[in-house]
Amino acid sequence: ELFWALRGGGGATYGVVTSVVFKVYPVTKATAVQFSFASNSSDSAGVSVESFWAGVRAYLDYFIRNTEAGTYSYFSIAGTSPGDYIFNMLPFFAPNMTQDETAVLLAPWLGDLKDLGIVVDPVYFPADNFHDAWDAGFPLEAVGGSAAKTGARLFPRKNWADEETLNATFDAIKYPIEEGGMFLGFNIAAPGLGRSGGGVPDNAVNPAWRDAVLHAIAVIILPDPSPEAIAVQSERLTMDWLQRWRDVTPGSGAYMSEADVTEPDVQQCMFPSFPSSFLVC
């Protein structure tokens, strides 16, 4: 049981690994891509807020297609000034793809952006191995601290089943950003779900990962260090911003390493594959 839990259920939470056997694979090429776009409501010739959000919404239309192609992305959305926002692709990552193949995959969304008056200048980092593309494309970041609180949710593939549900999903994602928060997103899907590769292994990973196509993180800033002010902002994140995400993803969960530390339904959210007796023990 401990071995089963260790394989997906929280790593060192359940045991100490004393030896590892690696299964190795042939070296594969990969391409990383970075770009950004922003609204500029103070400039009559700039990108309007409406066009900005239309460009972000258009991206969601390609989530399933992109994961089925075996790619994933890490992106952020945040305010830059009152009423204006920026989208950063931090990067879009394409294993087993050349720069040209990656550009072809991105072309439909970049075309949508161009139609909205949003012109981006992608920077490509092609490499003949995964590590070098990752090293060139992914940002180095400091995580943690007392100046902000984060919470997360896994958005399942079924939220992309129809336009109405996807629009509700987009509205829920958009809300914390318009309220002054920061959004971090990973368009990612488990191998074997619409992608080439093996099936689902028997391990303790949160089952919500099996169906997810978006791992979303909301960040609320804590400018006032007083306990009273932090408590107010903490509850705002948990019971307002993240509740909207729970409402559009019933039965889903969160990645425990980046979940809300005051998540109200911890077992359903983070440990639904574990028996209650196991967690109590």
N, C-alpha and C positions, 0 to 999 in steps of 0.2 A: 504493500500500500504506500509506503514511503517513497519507493522508487517511482511508482506511478504518479504520485503527487509531485515529485521533483521534476518529472518530465512535462513541464508546462504549467505547473501550479504555483510557481513563485520562487524557484531556485533555492537559494540558501535559507529560505524560510523553513524548509522541511528537513534539510540535511546538508552535510558537507561532502562534496565530491572529492574523492581521493585518487581516482584515476579515470581517464577518458580514452575511448577508442574513437578515432576520427574516420569518417567515410569521406574520401576525397573525390573531387570531380575535376574534369579537364578545365584548364584555364579558358575563360570565355571573354570576349570583347564586351564593352559596355560604353554607353554615352550618357553624360550628364548635361543638363541644360539649365541655364539661369536667365531670368528676365523679370521685369517688373512693369507695372503701369499704375497710374494714379489719377484721381480726379483733381481738378483745379477750378473751383467755382468762382474764384476771384478774377480769372482770365476769360474773357468772352470767347476767345479762340481755343480755350483749353477743354479738357474732357469734363463733361458734366457729371454730377453725382449719379444722375439717372443712367447715363451711358456706362459709368463705372460699374454699377451694380448689375446692369444688363450683361456686361462682359463677364463678371464673376458667375452670374446665373448660367450663362452659356457654357461655362466650363463644366458645370455639373452634368450637362447632357453627354459628356464624353467619359464620365467616370467608368462605366461598365466596359466600354470599348477599349479604353486604355489599359485596364487591368486584365482584360482578356488577351491583350497583346503582350502581357507579361511585364508591364511597366508599373512603376509607382511614383508618387510625387510627395514632396514635403513643401508646404506653402504657408504663407501667413497673410493676414489682413488686419490692418490697424488704422486708426485715425492719425492724420498728420496735423490737422488744425480743425477748429470747429466746423463740422459739415463736410470735411474732405477726408479721403481715404487712400491707402496704398495697398496694392497686391504685390507680394514678392514670391516668385517661384524659386525655391531654395535648395534643391533643384527638382526638376523632372528627371527621373532616372530610368534608363532603358537598358537593362541587361540583354546581351546577345544581339544588340542592334548597333549598326553603324550610324554615323552622323546623318547621312542621307536618309536612312530608314526612319530615324527618329524625327527628322524634319517632316517627312511625309505623314507620319502619325499625328504630329502637332498641327499640320497645315489647316485642317477644317476649323479648329478653334481659333487659331491666329487669323484666319479669314473672317470669322465672326467678329473678332475684335476690330479688325480693319474696317469692316462695314459700319461699326459703331463709332468710327473716328478715333480708335485707339491703336496706335502704332507701337509695336514692341520690337526690340532689337535683341533677339536671343543670342546668348553666348554659349557655344557648344564646347564640351570637354570630352572628345572621343578618346578611347584608350583601348589597347589590346588586352587589357585585363581589368577585372572588376575593381580591384583595390585602387588603381590609379585614377579611374573615373570617379570613384567615391571620394578619394582624397582631394581631388581638384574641385569637385562639385558641391560637397556638403560643407556648411559653415561650422566653424568652431564656436561653441556656445557655452555660456555659464548658466547652469540650471540650479534653481533653488534660491533660498534667501528669504528675508522677512519683508521685502518691499511689495510682494504680490502673492496672490493665492491662485491656484489652478484647479480645474476640474475637467473631466473628460467623459466622452461617450462614444460607443461604437455604433455607427449608423449602418443598418443592414441593407442588403441588396434590394429587398422588397420595397424600400422607400423610393426606389427608382422605377417601380412597376408602372406608374401612370403619372400624368402631368400634375394632377391635383395633389397627390401625395408628395411629389418632388417639390412642388411650389411651397407646400407647408413645411417641408424639410428646410428649404432655403430660407424661408421667413424665420424659422427657429434659429438657424445658424447666424443670420444677419442681425438678430435682435441684440445680443450682447455687444457686438461691434458698435452699433449705433448708440448703445448706452455707455460707451467709453471704454469697453474692454478690448482685448486683443484676441485674435483667433489664430490657432495653429491647426493645420489639417494635413492628414496623410491619406491620399487616395491609394489604397492598398487592398489586396484581396488574397485570401489563403490559396496556396497551390492546390490544384485539383478542382476548384470551383470556377468553371468557365475558362480555365487555363490549362495548358498542357502540363502534365506532371502526375505525381502519385496521388493516391487517395488520402483519406483522413486517418492519421495514426491514432492509436488508442493511448491518449495521455490526458493529463489534467488541465490542459489549456482551457481558458474560458470559452464555452461553446459559442458565445457571441462573436468570437474571432472568425469562426467558420463561415459566417454569412456576411461579415462586414466588408464594405467597400470604402468606408470613411472612418478613420480614427480622428476625432475632433477634440480639441483642447480649448477651453475658455480661460482667459487670464484676466483677473481683476486686480487693479493697482491698489495698494494700501499706503496712501501718502501720510496718513496720520498714524503714528505708532502706538497710540493709546489703546489699551485693551478694549475699551468701550467702542471705539471707532472700528477696530479690526473685527469685532463681533458683528457689527452692523453690516459691514461689507462682506464678511464671510457668509452670513445668512442670505444676503442678496445673491451671491454667486450660487449657493446651494439650492435655495428655495424659489428663486425667480429665473435666473438665466438657465441653470441646468435642468430645472423642472420642465421648461419648455422643450428641452432636448429629450427628457424622459417621456414626455407626452406624445412626441412623434415617433418614439422608438420603443413601444411597450414590449417588455420581455427581453430587451437587449441588456447590455452591461457596459463595463468599462475596463480598460487596461489598468491593472492595479498600480503599476509604477507611476502612472500619471493621473490617477483618479483623484476625486475630491476626498480629502481626509475626513470630511464630515458627511460623506455619502449616507443618506438615511436608510438605505436598504442594502447593507454591505454584502450579505450572503447572495442575494439574487444578482446583484450587480457584478460582483467579483469572483464568487465561488459557486456558481450554480451547479457545477459538475461534482461537487463534494457532498457526501452525506453529512447531515447535521452532526451526527455523532463523531465523525472524523474531526470536524472543526472544533468541537467542544473539547475533545481529547487533546 
